[in-house]
Amino acid sequence: MKPENANPKNFIVDKVIYTSPDGNFSIAKGEWVEDEMIRFAFRWNGDINNPSDKGYPSVFDNPMWFQLPYDLRDVLSILIRESDPIDLNKYNI
């Protein structure tokens, strides 16, 4: 499934900031509804051309995002910006 279509009720995706060239893996920035904090989250998309493949994680056939703890937000922002093969400066994170 395409990462833009993974929209669980408890995590509001602000933007998908990275998808691997093969489409298998994505990173998103969004808001965890329970504490209204901005977090980074990951998912393995599965087959992006097959809408029935929900990727991982998924719960009861609903696509989800694996969220990192809020405390790691700043560290991950730095790592993403410093990543050699990926220029994420265009994403304004």
Phi and psi restraints in degrees (range 20) as a CNS / XPLOR table:
assign (resid 1 and name C) (resid 2 and name N)
       (resid 2 and name CA) (resid 2 and name C) 1.0 -71.7 20.0 2
assign (resid 2 and name N) (resid 2 and name CA)
       (resid 2 and name C) (resid 3 and name N) 1.0 138.2 20.0 2
assign (resid 2 and name C) (resid 3 and name N)
       (resid 3 and name CA) (resid 3 and name C) 1.0 -60.7 20.0 2
assign (resid 3 and name N) (resid 3 and name CA)
       (resid 3 and name C) (resid 4 and name N) 1.0 -29.1 20.0 2
assign (resid 3 and name C) (resid 4 and name N)
       (resid 4 and name CA) (resid 4 and name C) 1.0 -63.5 20.0 2
assign (resid 4 and name N) (resid 4 and name CA)
       (resid 4 and name C) (resid 5 and name N) 1.0 -19.5 20.0 2
assign (resid 4 and name C) (resid 5 and name N)
       (resid 5 and name CA) (resid 5 and name C) 1.0 -93.4 20.0 2
assign (resid 5 and name N) (resid 5 and name CA)
       (resid 5 and name C) (resid 6 and name N) 1.0 -0.7 20.0 2
assign (resid 5 and name C) (resid 6 and name N)
       (resid 6 and name CA) (resid 6 and name C) 1.0 -91.1 20.0 2
assign (resid 6 and name N) (resid 6 and name CA)
       (resid 6 and name C) (resid 7 and name N) 1.0 95.5 20.0 2
assign (resid 6 and name C) (resid 7 and name N)
       (resid 7 and name CA) (resid 7 and name C) 1.0 -131.0 20.0 2
assign (resid 7 and name N) (resid 7 and name CA)
       (resid 7 and name C) (resid 8 and name N) 1.0 73.7 20.0 2
assign (resid 7 and name C) (resid 8 and name N)
       (resid 8 and name CA) (resid 8 and name C) 1.0 -65.7 20.0 2
assign (resid 8 and name N) (resid 8 and name CA)
       (resid 8 and name C) (resid 9 and name N) 1.0 156.5 20.0 2
assign (resid 8 and name C) (resid 9 and name N)
       (resid 9 and name CA) (resid 9 and name C) 1.0 -65.8 20.0 2
assign (resid 9 and name N) (resid 9 and name CA)
       (resid 9 and name C) (resid 10 and name N) 1.0 -27.9 20.0 2
assign (resid 9 and name C) (resid 10 and name N)
       (resid 10 and name CA) (resid 10 and name C) 1.0 -94.8 20.0 2
assign (resid 10 and name N) (resid 10 and name CA)
       (resid 10 and name C) (resid 11 and name N) 1.0 -0.4 20.0 2
assign (resid 10 and name C) (resid 11 and name N)
       (resid 11 and name CA) (resid 11 and name C) 1.0 -137.1 20.0 2
assign (resid 11 and name N) (resid 11 and name CA)
       (resid 11 and name C) (resid 12 and name N) 1.0 111.4 20.0 2
assign (resid 11 and name C) (resid 12 and name N)
       (resid 12 and name CA) (resid 12 and name C) 1.0 -93.2 20.0 2
assign (resid 12 and name N) (resid 12 and name CA)
       (resid 12 and name C) (resid 13 and name N) 1.0 111.2 20.0 2
assign (resid 12 and name C) (resid 13 and name N)
       (resid 13 and name CA) (resid 13 and name C) 1.0 -73.8 20.0 2
assign (resid 13 and name N) (resid 13 and name CA)
       (resid 13 and name C) (resid 14 and name N) 1.0 121.0 20.0 2
assign (resid 13 and name C) (resid 14 and name N)
       (resid 14 and name CA) (resid 14 and name C) 1.0 -79.0 20.0 2
assign (resid 14 and name N) (resid 14 and name CA)
       (resid 14 and name C) (resid 15 and name N) 1.0 -50.0 20.0 2
assign (resid 14 and name C) (resid 15 and name N)
       (resid 15 and name CA) (resid 15 and name C) 1.0 -161.4 20.0 2
assign (resid 15 and name N) (resid 15 and name CA)
       (resid 15 and name C) (resid 16 and name N) 1.0 148.3 20.0 2
assign (resid 15 and name C) (resid 16 and name N)
       (resid 16 and name CA) (resid 16 and name C) 1.0 -83.9 20.0 2
assign (resid 16 and name N) (resid 16 and name CA)
       (resid 16 and name C) (resid 17 and name N) 1.0 114.9 20.0 2
assign (resid 16 and name C) (resid 17 and name N)
       (resid 17 and name CA) (resid 17 and name C) 1.0 -94.6 20.0 2
assign (resid 17 and name N) (resid 17 and name CA)
       (resid 17 and name C) (resid 18 and name N) 1.0 -14.9 20.0 2
assign (resid 17 and name C) (resid 18 and name N)
       (resid 18 and name CA) (resid 18 and name C) 1.0 -156.1 20.0 2
assign (resid 18 and name N) (resid 18 and name CA)
       (resid 18 and name C) (resid 19 and name N) 1.0 137.3 20.0 2
assign (resid 18 and name C) (resid 19 and name N)
       (resid 19 and name CA) (resid 19 and name C) 1.0 -134.5 20.0 2
assign (resid 19 and name N) (resid 19 and name CA)
       (resid 19 and name C) (resid 20 and name N) 1.0 132.0 20.0 2
assign (resid 19 and name C) (resid 20 and name N)
       (resid 20 and name CA) (resid 20 and name C) 1.0 -61.0 20.0 2
assign (resid 20 and name N) (resid 20 and name CA)
       (resid 20 and name C) (resid 21 and name N) 1.0 154.6 20.0 2
assign (resid 20 and name C) (resid 21 and name N)
       (resid 21 and name CA) (resid 21 and name C) 1.0 -54.9 20.0 2
assign (resid 21 and name N) (resid 21 and name CA)
       (resid 21 and name C) (resid 22 and name N) 1.0 -31.9 20.0 2
assign (resid 21 and name C) (resid 22 and name N)
       (resid 22 and name CA) (resid 22 and name C) 1.0 -85.8 20.0 2
assign (resid 22 and name N) (resid 22 and name CA)
       (resid 22 and name C) (resid 23 and name N) 1.0 -3.6 20.0 2
assign (resid 22 and name C) (resid 23 and name N)
       (resid 23 and name CA) (resid 23 and name C) 1.0 80.7 20.0 2
assign (resid 23 and name N) (resid 23 and name CA)
       (resid 23 and name C) (resid 24 and name N) 1.0 2.8 20.0 2
assign (resid 23 and name C) (resid 24 and name N)
       (resid 24 and name CA) (resid 24 and name C) 1.0 -77.5 20.0 2
assign (resid 24 and name N) (resid 24 and name CA)
       (resid 24 and name C) (resid 25 and name N) 1.0 -26.7 20.0 2
assign (resid 24 and name C) (resid 25 and name N)
       (resid 25 and name CA) (resid 25 and name C) 1.0 -134.7 20.0 2
assign (resid 25 and name N) (resid 25 and name CA)
       (resid 25 and name C) (resid 26 and name N) 1.0 140.7 20.0 2
assign (resid 25 and name C) (resid 26 and name N)
       (resid 26 and name CA) (resid 26 and name C) 1.0 -138.8 20.0 2
assign (resid 26 and name N) (resid 26 and name CA)
       (resid 26 and name C) (resid 27 and name N) 1.0 154.7 20.0 2
assign (resid 26 and name C) (resid 27 and name N)
       (resid 27 and name CA) (resid 27 and name C) 1.0 -122.6 20.0 2
assign (resid 27 and name N) (resid 27 and name CA)
       (resid 27 and name C) (resid 28 and name N) 1.0 135.6 20.0 2
assign (resid 27 and name C) (resid 28 and name N)
       (resid 28 and name CA) (resid 28 and name C) 1.0 -128.3 20.0 2
assign (resid 28 and name N) (resid 28 and name CA)
       (resid 28 and name C) (resid 29 and name N) 1.0 158.6 20.0 2
assign (resid 28 and name C) (resid 29 and name N)
       (resid 29 and name CA) (resid 29 and name C) 1.0 -115.5 20.0 2
assign (resid 29 and name N) (resid 29 and name CA)
       (resid 29 and name C) (resid 30 and name N) 1.0 134.0 20.0 2
assign (resid 29 and name C) (resid 30 and name N)
       (resid 30 and name CA) (resid 30 and name C) 1.0 -165.3 20.0 2
assign (resid 30 and name N) (resid 30 and name CA)
       (resid 30 and name C) (resid 31 and name N) 1.0 -174.5 20.0 2
assign (resid 30 and name C) (resid 31 and name N)
       (resid 31 and name CA) (resid 31 and name C) 1.0 -110.8 20.0 2
assign (resid 31 and name N) (resid 31 and name CA)
       (resid 31 and name C) (resid 32 and name N) 1.0 126.1 20.0 2
assign (resid 31 and name C) (resid 32 and name N)
       (resid 32 and name CA) (resid 32 and name C) 1.0 -79.6 20.0 2
assign (resid 32 and name N) (resid 32 and name CA)
       (resid 32 and name C) (resid 33 and name N) 1.0 116.3 20.0 2
assign (resid 32 and name C) (resid 33 and name N)
       (resid 33 and name CA) (resid 33 and name C) 1.0 -61.3 20.0 2
assign (resid 33 and name N) (resid 33 and name CA)
       (resid 33 and name C) (resid 34 and name N) 1.0 -36.1 20.0 2
assign (resid 33 and name C) (resid 34 and name N)
       (resid 34 and name CA) (resid 34 and name C) 1.0 -64.2 20.0 2
assign (resid 34 and name N) (resid 34 and name CA)
       (resid 34 and name C) (resid 35 and name N) 1.0 -30.3 20.0 2
assign (resid 34 and name C) (resid 35 and name N)
       (resid 35 and name CA) (resid 35 and name C) 1.0 -127.4 20.0 2
assign (resid 35 and name N) (resid 35 and name CA)
       (resid 35 and name C) (resid 36 and name N) 1.0 3.5 20.0 2
assign (resid 35 and name C) (resid 36 and name N)
       (resid 36 and name CA) (resid 36 and name C) 1.0 57.8 20.0 2
assign (resid 36 and name N) (resid 36 and name CA)
       (resid 36 and name C) (resid 37 and name N) 1.0 29.2 20.0 2
assign (resid 36 and name C) (resid 37 and name N)
       (resid 37 and name CA) (resid 37 and name C) 1.0 -97.4 20.0 2
assign (resid 37 and name N) (resid 37 and name CA)
       (resid 37 and name C) (resid 38 and name N) 1.0 143.9 20.0 2
assign (resid 37 and name C) (resid 38 and name N)
       (resid 38 and name CA) (resid 38 and name C) 1.0 -79.7 20.0 2
assign (resid 38 and name N) (resid 38 and name CA)
       (resid 38 and name C) (resid 39 and name N) 1.0 131.9 20.0 2
assign (resid 38 and name C) (resid 39 and name N)
       (resid 39 and name CA) (resid 39 and name C) 1.0 -138.2 20.0 2
assign (resid 39 and name N) (resid 39 and name CA)
       (resid 39 and name C) (resid 40 and name N) 1.0 162.0 20.0 2
assign (resid 39 and name C) (resid 40 and name N)
       (resid 40 and name CA) (resid 40 and name C) 1.0 -96.4 20.0 2
assign (resid 40 and name N) (resid 40 and name CA)
       (resid 40 and name C) (resid 41 and name N) 1.0 147.7 20.0 2
assign (resid 40 and name C) (resid 41 and name N)
       (resid 41 and name CA) (resid 41 and name C) 1.0 -142.8 20.0 2
assign (resid 41 and name N) (resid 41 and name CA)
       (resid 41 and name C) (resid 42 and name N) 1.0 153.9 20.0 2
assign (resid 41 and name C) (resid 42 and name N)
       (resid 42 and name CA) (resid 42 and name C) 1.0 -123.1 20.0 2
assign (resid 42 and name N) (resid 42 and name CA)
       (resid 42 and name C) (resid 43 and name N) 1.0 157.4 20.0 2
assign (resid 42 and name C) (resid 43 and name N)
       (resid 43 and name CA) (resid 43 and name C) 1.0 -159.6 20.0 2
assign (resid 43 and name N) (resid 43 and name CA)
       (resid 43 and name C) (resid 44 and name N) 1.0 152.7 20.0 2
assign (resid 43 and name C) (resid 44 and name N)
       (resid 44 and name CA) (resid 44 and name C) 1.0 -97.4 20.0 2
assign (resid 44 and name N) (resid 44 and name CA)
       (resid 44 and name C) (resid 45 and name N) 1.0 121.0 20.0 2
assign (resid 44 and name C) (resid 45 and name N)
       (resid 45 and name CA) (resid 45 and name C) 1.0 -79.3 20.0 2
assign (resid 45 and name N) (resid 45 and name CA)
       (resid 45 and name C) (resid 46 and name N) 1.0 -15.1 20.0 2
assign (resid 45 and name C) (resid 46 and name N)
       (resid 46 and name CA) (resid 46 and name C) 1.0 71.5 20.0 2
assign (resid 46 and name N) (resid 46 and name CA)
       (resid 46 and name C) (resid 47 and name N) 1.0 -153.2 20.0 2
assign (resid 46 and name C) (resid 47 and name N)
       (resid 47 and name CA) (resid 47 and name C) 1.0 -80.8 20.0 2
assign (resid 47 and name N) (resid 47 and name CA)
       (resid 47 and name C) (resid 48 and name N) 1.0 108.1 20.0 2
assign (resid 47 and name C) (resid 48 and name N)
       (resid 48 and name CA) (resid 48 and name C) 1.0 -69.1 20.0 2
assign (resid 48 and name N) (resid 48 and name CA)
       (resid 48 and name C) (resid 49 and name N) 1.0 -12.9 20.0 2
assign (resid 48 and name C) (resid 49 and name N)
       (resid 49 and name CA) (resid 49 and name C) 1.0 -95.3 20.0 2
assign (resid 49 and name N) (resid 49 and name CA)
       (resid 49 and name C) (resid 50 and name N) 1.0 1.9 20.0 2
assign (resid 49 and name C) (resid 50 and name N)
       (resid 50 and name CA) (resid 50 and name C) 1.0 -121.2 20.0 2
assign (resid 50 and name N) (resid 50 and name CA)
       (resid 50 and name C) (resid 51 and name N) 1.0 99.8 20.0 2
assign (resid 50 and name C) (resid 51 and name N)
       (resid 51 and name CA) (resid 51 and name C) 1.0 -59.7 20.0 2
assign (resid 51 and name N) (resid 51 and name CA)
       (resid 51 and name C) (resid 52 and name N) 1.0 -22.2 20.0 2
assign (resid 51 and name C) (resid 52 and name N)
       (resid 52 and name CA) (resid 52 and name C) 1.0 -80.4 20.0 2
assign (resid 52 and name N) (resid 52 and name CA)
       (resid 52 and name C) (resid 53 and name N) 1.0 -14.5 20.0 2
assign (resid 52 and name C) (resid 53 and name N)
       (resid 53 and name CA) (resid 53 and name C) 1.0 -85.6 20.0 2
assign (resid 53 and name N) (resid 53 and name CA)
       (resid 53 and name C) (resid 54 and name N) 1.0 106.6 20.0 2
assign (resid 53 and name C) (resid 54 and name N)
       (resid 54 and name CA) (resid 54 and name C) 1.0 -83.9 20.0 2
assign (resid 54 and name N) (resid 54 and name CA)
       (resid 54 and name C) (resid 55 and name N) 1.0 -4.7 20.0 2
assign (resid 54 and name C) (resid 55 and name N)
       (resid 55 and name CA) (resid 55 and name C) 1.0 71.0 20.0 2
assign (resid 55 and name N) (resid 55 and name CA)
       (resid 55 and name C) (resid 56 and name N) 1.0 -161.0 20.0 2
assign (resid 55 and name C) (resid 56 and name N)
       (resid 56 and name CA) (resid 56 and name C) 1.0 -141.7 20.0 2
assign (resid 56 and name N) (resid 56 and name CA)
       (resid 56 and name C) (resid 57 and name N) 1.0 134.5 20.0 2
assign (resid 56 and name C) (resid 57 and name N)
       (resid 57 and name CA) (resid 57 and name C) 1.0 -81.2 20.0 2
assign (resid 57 and name N) (resid 57 and name CA)
       (resid 57 and name C) (resid 58 and name N) 1.0 157.9 20.0 2
assign (resid 57 and name C) (resid 58 and name N)
       (resid 58 and name CA) (resid 58 and name C) 1.0 -147.2 20.0 2
assign (resid 58 and name N) (resid 58 and name CA)
       (resid 58 and name C) (resid 59 and name N) 1.0 149.0 20.0 2
assign (resid 58 and name C) (resid 59 and name N)
       (resid 59 and name CA) (resid 59 and name C) 1.0 -127.8 20.0 2
assign (resid 59 and name N) (resid 59 and name CA)
       (resid 59 and name C) (resid 60 and name N) 1.0 122.6 20.0 2
assign (resid 59 and name C) (resid 60 and name N)
       (resid 60 and name CA) (resid 60 and name C) 1.0 50.8 20.0 2
assign (resid 60 and name N) (resid 60 and name CA)
       (resid 60 and name C) (resid 61 and name N) 1.0 44.4 20.0 2
assign (resid 60 and name C) (resid 61 and name N)
       (resid 61 and name CA) (resid 61 and name C) 1.0 68.3 20.0 2
assign (resid 61 and name N) (resid 61 and name CA)
       (resid 61 and name C) (resid 62 and name N) 1.0 17.6 20.0 2
assign (resid 61 and name C) (resid 62 and name N)
       (resid 62 and name CA) (resid 62 and name C) 1.0 -107.7 20.0 2
assign (resid 62 and name N) (resid 62 and name CA)
       (resid 62 and name C) (resid 63 and name N) 1.0 125.6 20.0 2
assign (resid 62 and name C) (resid 63 and name N)
       (resid 63 and name CA) (resid 63 and name C) 1.0 -67.6 20.0 2
assign (resid 63 and name N) (resid 63 and name CA)
       (resid 63 and name C) (resid 64 and name N) 1.0 141.0 20.0 2
assign (resid 63 and name C) (resid 64 and name N)
       (resid 64 and name CA) (resid 64 and name C) 1.0 -130.8 20.0 2
assign (resid 64 and name N) (resid 64 and name CA)
       (resid 64 and name C) (resid 65 and name N) 1.0 173.1 20.0 2
assign (resid 64 and name C) (resid 65 and name N)
       (resid 65 and name CA) (resid 65 and name C) 1.0 -119.7 20.0 2
assign (resid 65 and name N) (resid 65 and name CA)
       (resid 65 and name C) (resid 66 and name N) 1.0 140.2 20.0 2
assign (resid 65 and name C) (resid 66 and name N)
       (resid 66 and name CA) (resid 66 and name C) 1.0 -88.0 20.0 2
assign (resid 66 and name N) (resid 66 and name CA)
       (resid 66 and name C) (resid 67 and name N) 1.0 115.8 20.0 2
assign (resid 66 and name C) (resid 67 and name N)
       (resid 67 and name CA) (resid 67 and name C) 1.0 -97.1 20.0 2
assign (resid 67 and name N) (resid 67 and name CA)
       (resid 67 and name C) (resid 68 and name N) 1.0 139.0 20.0 2
assign (resid 67 and name C) (resid 68 and name N)
       (resid 68 and name CA) (resid 68 and name C) 1.0 -84.2 20.0 2
assign (resid 68 and name N) (resid 68 and name CA)
       (resid 68 and name C) (resid 69 and name N) 1.0 152.2 20.0 2
assign (resid 68 and name C) (resid 69 and name N)
       (resid 69 and name CA) (resid 69 and name C) 1.0 -57.7 20.0 2
assign (resid 69 and name N) (resid 69 and name CA)
       (resid 69 and name C) (resid 70 and name N) 1.0 147.4 20.0 2
assign (resid 69 and name C) (resid 70 and name N)
       (resid 70 and name CA) (resid 70 and name C) 1.0 -54.2 20.0 2
assign (resid 70 and name N) (resid 70 and name CA)
       (resid 70 and name C) (resid 71 and name N) 1.0 -37.2 20.0 2
assign (resid 70 and name C) (resid 71 and name N)
       (resid 71 and name CA) (resid 71 and name C) 1.0 -59.1 20.0 2
assign (resid 71 and name N) (resid 71 and name CA)
       (resid 71 and name C) (resid 72 and name N) 1.0 -22.5 20.0 2
assign (resid 71 and name C) (resid 72 and name N)
       (resid 72 and name CA) (resid 72 and name C) 1.0 -91.5 20.0 2
assign (resid 72 and name N) (resid 72 and name CA)
       (resid 72 and name C) (resid 73 and name N) 1.0 -0.2 20.0 2
assign (resid 72 and name C) (resid 73 and name N)
       (resid 73 and name CA) (resid 73 and name C) 1.0 -57.9 20.0 2
assign (resid 73 and name N) (resid 73 and name CA)
       (resid 73 and name C) (resid 74 and name N) 1.0 -48.6 20.0 2
assign (resid 73 and name C) (resid 74 and name N)
       (resid 74 and name CA) (resid 74 and name C) 1.0 -66.1 20.0 2
assign (resid 74 and name N) (resid 74 and name CA)
       (resid 74 and name C) (resid 75 and name N) 1.0 -42.2 20.0 2
assign (resid 74 and name C) (resid 75 and name N)
       (resid 75 and name CA) (resid 75 and name C) 1.0 -61.8 20.0 2
assign (resid 75 and name N) (resid 75 and name CA)
       (resid 75 and name C) (resid 76 and name N) 1.0 -45.8 20.0 2
assign (resid 75 and name C) (resid 76 and name N)
       (resid 76 and name CA) (resid 76 and name C) 1.0 -65.8 20.0 2
assign (resid 76 and name N) (resid 76 and name CA)
       (resid 76 and name C) (resid 77 and name N) 1.0 -37.3 20.0 2
assign (resid 76 and name C) (resid 77 and name N)
       (resid 77 and name CA) (resid 77 and name C) 1.0 -57.8 20.0 2
assign (resid 77 and name N) (resid 77 and name CA)
       (resid 77 and name C) (resid 78 and name N) 1.0 -43.6 20.0 2
assign (resid 77 and name C) (resid 78 and name N)
       (resid 78 and name CA) (resid 78 and name C) 1.0 -65.8 20.0 2
assign (resid 78 and name N) (resid 78 and name CA)
       (resid 78 and name C) (resid 79 and name N) 1.0 -45.5 20.0 2
assign (resid 78 and name C) (resid 79 and name N)
       (resid 79 and name CA) (resid 79 and name C) 1.0 -62.4 20.0 2
assign (resid 79 and name N) (resid 79 and name CA)
       (resid 79 and name C) (resid 80 and name N) 1.0 -40.2 20.0 2
assign (resid 79 and name C) (resid 80 and name N)
       (resid 80 and name CA) (resid 80 and name C) 1.0 -65.6 20.0 2
assign (resid 80 and name N) (resid 80 and name CA)
       (resid 80 and name C) (resid 81 and name N) 1.0 -44.1 20.0 2
assign (resid 80 and name C) (resid 81 and name N)
       (resid 81 and name CA) (resid 81 and name C) 1.0 -64.8 20.0 2
assign (resid 81 and name N) (resid 81 and name CA)
       (resid 81 and name C) (resid 82 and name N) 1.0 -31.9 20.0 2
assign (resid 81 and name C) (resid 82 and name N)
       (resid 82 and name CA) (resid 82 and name C) 1.0 -89.0 20.0 2
assign (resid 82 and name N) (resid 82 and name CA)
       (resid 82 and name C) (resid 83 and name N) 1.0 -4.0 20.0 2
assign (resid 82 and name C) (resid 83 and name N)
       (resid 83 and name CA) (resid 83 and name C) 1.0 -60.9 20.0 2
assign (resid 83 and name N) (resid 83 and name CA)
       (resid 83 and name C) (resid 84 and name N) 1.0 128.0 20.0 2
assign (resid 83 and name C) (resid 84 and name N)
       (resid 84 and name CA) (resid 84 and name C) 1.0 -67.9 20.0 2
assign (resid 84 and name N) (resid 84 and name CA)
       (resid 84 and name C) (resid 85 and name N) 1.0 -49.7 20.0 2
assign (resid 84 and name C) (resid 85 and name N)
       (resid 85 and name CA) (resid 85 and name C) 1.0 -78.8 20.0 2
assign (resid 85 and name N) (resid 85 and name CA)
       (resid 85 and name C) (resid 86 and name N) 1.0 -11.5 20.0 2
assign (resid 85 and name C) (resid 86 and name N)
       (resid 86 and name CA) (resid 86 and name C) 1.0 -122.2 20.0 2
assign (resid 86 and name N) (resid 86 and name CA)
       (resid 86 and name C) (resid 87 and name N) 1.0 122.8 20.0 2
assign (resid 86 and name C) (resid 87 and name N)
       (resid 87 and name CA) (resid 87 and name C) 1.0 -94.8 20.0 2
assign (resid 87 and name N) (resid 87 and name CA)
       (resid 87 and name C) (resid 88 and name N) 1.0 98.4 20.0 2
assign (resid 87 and name C) (resid 88 and name N)
       (resid 88 and name CA) (resid 88 and name C) 1.0 -96.0 20.0 2
assign (resid 88 and name N) (resid 88 and name CA)
       (resid 88 and name C) (resid 89 and name N) 1.0 6.4 20.0 2
assign (resid 88 and name C) (resid 89 and name N)
       (resid 89 and name CA) (resid 89 and name C) 1.0 -58.3 20.0 2
assign (resid 89 and name N) (resid 89 and name CA)
       (resid 89 and name C) (resid 90 and name N) 1.0 -29.2 20.0 2
assign (resid 89 and name C) (resid 90 and name N)
       (resid 90 and name CA) (resid 90 and name C) 1.0 -68.7 20.0 2
assign (resid 90 and name N) (resid 90 and name CA)
       (resid 90 and name C) (resid 91 and name N) 1.0 -11.8 20.0 2
assign (resid 90 and name C) (resid 91 and name N)
       (resid 91 and name CA) (resid 91 and name C) 1.0 -91.6 20.0 2
assign (resid 91 and name N) (resid 91 and name CA)
       (resid 91 and name C) (resid 92 and name N) 1.0 -5.9 20.0 2
assign (resid 91 and name C) (resid 92 and name N)
       (resid 92 and name CA) (resid 92 and name C) 1.0 54.3 20.0 2
assign (resid 92 and name N) (resid 92 and name CA)
       (resid 92 and name C) (resid 93 and name N) 1.0 48.7 20.0 2
